[in-house]
Amino acid sequence: MTSKLPKVAWIGLGIMGSPMSENLIKAGYDVTGYTLEQEKLDRLTAAGGTAAGSITEAVRDADVVITMVPASPQVEAIAYGPDGILENARSGALLIDMSSITPQTSVDLAKSAAEKGIRVLDAPVSGGEAGAVEAVLSIMVGGEQTDFDEAKPLFEALGKTIVLCGPHGSGQTVKAANQLIVAVNIQACAEAVVFLEKSGVDLKAALDVLNGGLAGSTVLTRKKNNFLNRDFNAGFRIDLHHKDMGIVTDAARNVGAALPVGAVVAQLVASLRTQGDGGLDHSALLRAVERLSGAQV
């Protein structure tokens, strides 16, 4: 273990958090993790990390605390209160929240942490489970330049595109825009798939040629097999994208930005969730288009 590397506490070992924390371990970081599920703690220890029995135990000796949980309520639950990060991390520690939450939650967290001498970066990611596993995530960061510079080597063990987007909350604002683009893109791909199949075209051939032209995208590259095989095992759940579409529509309303297409897709995501598909991958937007087109799915 390289002694110069900061000691890391990782809170939240889900679909994204587990492979990300493991990539830090591979890069030589000393990682202590905490999450609610024992099997995920077992996975961390098998990868060479240390399991903690509480947030307090995980963060008390850490130089850097990284959080990766589903939404703003979970971030607030682990950050605040007597058993939370802010009360138990040492003064001078750097808290990096990589969850996708509202920009205002990130701003409020940074302000509260500063009162405890704790620095904060909001650093949500894009790239899904595959990007987390392959350490090729896009990381959009909000906070101070000096803190970003300090965290850069750590980010480089997790992703490939790493950008400081502005002050606290800016990373979350960019992530909200990312989720808008991804949802609209998946919806467009889903509509194209149904159109192509109903027209009798060879779907694989069609998607291959489309992805080689202007219609090509990272979304189509990553999700092509999901569409072809109707494989909707969750890489990024509809439940989470529903949460993110709420964030972007609310944030856009607050700044006076019209999102006419985004609003429609937000409703389609919400509809899919109410039909019981919230636990499926967001490529399951295809199921909604198929239902609208008369298929029994």
ROGU-639950 format. One record per residue (C-alpha): residue in one letter; y, z, x. Coordinates in steps of 0.001 Angstrom, whole numbers, padded with zeros to 6 digits, always signed. Last residue first. Example, Ala and Ser with C-alpha at 12.3 -4.5 7.8 and 13.67 -1.06 7.14 Angstrom:
! ROGU-639950
S-001060+007140+013670/A-004500+007800+012300/
***
This chain:
! ROGU-639950
V-006992-022965-045496/Q-007326-025157-048585/A-005275-028280-047819/G-002647-029474-050278/S+000232-030399-047981/L+002006-027058-048462/R-001214-025354-047436/E-001498-027566-044352/V+002105-026811-043410/A+001403-023071-043662/R-001765-023376-041586/L+000162-025241-038860/L+002455-022226-038566/A-000750-020864-037024/S+000788-021851-033660/H+002418-018425-033931/D-000921-016839-032999/L-002611-014906-035788/G-002061-011253-036716/G+000584-012068-039316/D-001701-014448-041207/G-002039-012411-044391/Q-000119-014651-046786/T+002928-012395-046338/R+002978-013351-042653/L+002871-017077-043375/S+005802-016659-045745/A+007847-014783-043144/V+007243-017551-040610/L+008255-020146-043208/Q+011368-018125-044059/A+012370-017942-040393/V+011738-021700-040184/V+014257-022288-042974/A+016843-020009-041364/G+016377-021694-037995/V+017077-025074-039555/P+020388-023865-041005/L+021395-021621-038083/A+025163-021167-038508/A+026890-019066-035849/G+029452-016503-037072/V+028904-013896-034355/N+027266-011286-036593/R+025374-013941-038571/A+023861-015247-035346/A+022709-011750-034383/D+021079-011231-037787/T+019322-014625-037702/V+018215-014095-034089/I+016821-010593-034628/G+015049-011459-037879/M+013476-014452-036164/D+012259-012067-033467/K+010529-009751-035947/H+008790-012716-037587/H+007802-013878-034108/L+006181-010492-033554/D+004168-010586-036778/I+003235-014245-036106/R+001465-012973-032996/F+001907-014330-029487/G-001292-015233-027668/A-003187-014419-030841/N-006381-016263-031606/F-005219-019237-033681/D-007741-021839-032598/R-007448-024669-035098/N-009210-026758-032424/L-006642-029553-032106/F-003635-027407-032978/N-004591-024543-030666/N-005490-027121-028018/K-001967-028546-028134/K-000311-025117-027997/R+000664-024795-024333/T+001537-028454-023743/L+003192-028796-027161/V+005301-025684-026588/T+006165-026752-023050/S+007579-029904-024595/G+006994-033612-025088/A+008889-035423-027828/L+010873-037298-025179/G+007684-038836-023840/G+004401-037782-022277/N+003738-035129-024923/L+003799-037805-027620/V+001129-039786-025766/D-001242-036846-025493/L-000522-035648-029028/A-001435-039058-030475/A-004628-039374-028447/K-005752-035907-029534/L-004884-036589-033170/D-006689-039924-033547/V-004611-041310-036449/G-005854-041273-040027/S-002417-040948-041651/K-003310-037513-043023/E-004093-036453-039472/L-000801-037725-038087/F+001346-036130-040801/V-000498-032813-040506/V-000063-032773-036728/A+003601-033845-036950/E+004364-030980-039347/A+002739-028521-036946/C+004658-029942-033986/A+007953-029569-035861/Q+007068-025983-036816/I+006124-025173-033227/N+009460-026548-032014/V+011458-024639-034635/A+009680-021421-033645/V+010125-022038-029907/I+013829-022881-030196/L+014609-019790-032284/Q+012516-017610-029982/N+014480-018817-026964/A+017780-018143-028733/A+016633-014561-029347/K+015598-014340-025685/V+019108-015434-024659/T+020615-012654-026777/Q+018109-010148-025386/G+019028-011029-021807/S+022698-010703-022678/G+022287-007173-024048/H+023767-005487-020970/P+026079-007847-019073/G+025382-011498-018204/C+022507-013982-018004/L+020902-012864-014737/V+018198-015487-014284/I+014556-015437-013203/T+012460-018580-013613/K+009132-018130-011816/G+007692-014929-013203/L+005921-011628-012670/A+005794-011019-008916/E+009271-012565-008625/F+010545-009963-011085/L+009633-007247-008597/P+011459-009030-005801/K+014514-009440-008075/A+014788-005780-009148/E+017310-004776-006475/D+019348-007946-007017/F+019369-007310-010765/D+020585-003750-010204/T+023405-005010-007988/Q+024346-007728-010490/E+024667-005281-013383/G+022896-005858-016695/G+021181-008500-018820/V+018157-010480-017654/M+016229-013514-018839/I+012767-013757-017292/S+010811-017006-017598/L+007180-016176-016969/V+005023-017866-014338/A+002872-014897-013346/E-000326-016733-014392/V-001461-013910-016702/A+002015-013386-018129/G+002598-017114-018604/A-000740-017437-020383/E+000065-014465-022631/G+003380-015928-023727/G+005860-017791-021564/S+009151-016107-022325/V+010407-012776-021061/P+012788-009983-021963/A+014742-008324-019145/D+017214-005708-020339/L+018314-003903-017199/V+019141-000197-017049/R+020410+002343-014509/I+019662+006042-014966/G+022295+008626-014089/K+021600+010574-017275/E+024845+009481-018972/A+024074+005953-017759/A+020860+006058-019786/S+022744+006525-023051/K+025012+003549-022342/A+022165+001316-021216/L+020143+002228-024306/D+023043+001439-026628/V+023535-002012-025084/S+019803-002741-025266/T+019610-001667-028918/Q+022641-003858-029622/P+020909-006932-028170/T+018041-006459-030629/I+014574-006210-029113/S+012121-008300-027094/S+010494-005862-024664/M+011072-006190-020912/D+013059-002965-020608/I+013782-002281-016945/L+014764+001322-016208/L+016006+001876-012656/A+015851+005443-011345/G+018976+007068-009933/S+018464+010338-011789/R+014751+010991-012172/A+012906+009983-015295/N+012103+012809-017717/E+014889+013076-020277/L+015670+009344-020308/I+012016+008329-020521/G+011085+010300-023600/D+009310+013614-024181/P+012494+015506-025075/G+013844+012651-027205/Y+014810+009077-026373/A+013271+006207-024436/I+009729+006036-025873/A+010750+006157-029534/E+013846+003996-029006/V+011782+001240-027419/Q+009227+001531-030232/P+011915+001227-032895/S+013464-001791-031077/A+010289-003892-031022/P+006801-004553-029609/V+006584-002599-026320/M+006998-003590-022674/T+008770-000866-020691/I+009264-000811-016932/V+010311+002343-015065/V+011394+001894-011439/D+011667+004597-008761/A+008943+006604-010473/D+008147+010253-009804/R+008746+011591-013342/V+007924+008353-015140/A+004187+008397-015835/E+003730+012131-016309/T+006620+012317-018756/I+005400+009266-020654/S+002069+010976-021136/G-001527+011112-019893/A-000951+008770-016974/A-003363+006122-015730/T-003109+004944-012124/G-003397+001304-011098/G-006096-000478-009125/A-007224-003126-011621/A-009963-000836-012970/T-007266+001810-013456/L-005246-000567-015604/R-008269-001625-017676/D-009120+002027-018313/L-005555+002602-019514/K-006034-000332-021877/E-009293+001159-023149/Q-007531+004484-023764/E-005019+002989-026193/L-001643+004760-026553/T-000019+003454-023382/Y+000945+004871-020004/G+000829+003277-016596/T+001260+004273-012972/V+001793+001302-010673/D+001960+001423-006851/Y+003119-002100-006025/G+001198-004348-003653/A+001678-007770-005242/K-001748-007488-006883/I-000578-004231-008505/L+002518-006016-009798/N+000301-008755-011230/E-001790-006090-012950/S+001317-004728-014668/M+002052-008206-016011/P-001544-008735-017148/S-001518-005472-019149/G+002046-005692-020491/M+001742-009077-022176/I-001187-008561-024541/G-000490-004827-024638/L-000035-002255-021897/G+003164-000429-022861/I+004948+001900-020411/W+004737+000945-016729/A+005873+003415-014064/V+006581+001806-010700/K+006902+003260-007198/P+009298+001114-005183/L+007927-001006-002329/K+008772+000202+001163/S+005537+002173+001451/T+003392-000968+001381/M+000000+000000+000000/
***
